[in-house]
């Protein structure tokens, strides 16, 4: 049971990083569009 925890953590971490990257790019694109429309 103790050996299964790090494996699940290592599989979840890249997906969380990918999710944060996608969110960051979405916010960045919306900010660029907002400032270009001003």
N, C-alpha and C positions, 0 to 999 in steps of 0.2 A: 504493500500500500504506500509506503514511504517513497519507493522508487518511481511510482506512477505520477506523483505530484510534479517533479521537475520536468518530466516529459510533456505534461499538459501545459505547463507554464511556457516551455520553449515553443510549443505549437501555437499558443494563443498570442504571445508577444509580437511576432511578425505581423499578425493580422491587425493587432491594435496599432502598431506603427503605420501600417498601410492605411488604416482608417483615419488616423491623425493627419497623414500626408494628404489624403483626399479632401478632408475637411479644410486643411490649410490652403490648398489650391482653390477650392470653391470660394472661400472667403477672399482670397487674393484677387481672383477674377472678378468677383462682384464689386470689390473696392475699386479695381481698375475701371470697370464700367461706370461706376458711380462718379468717380473723379473725371472721367472723360466726358461725361454728360453735363458737368457743371459749366 
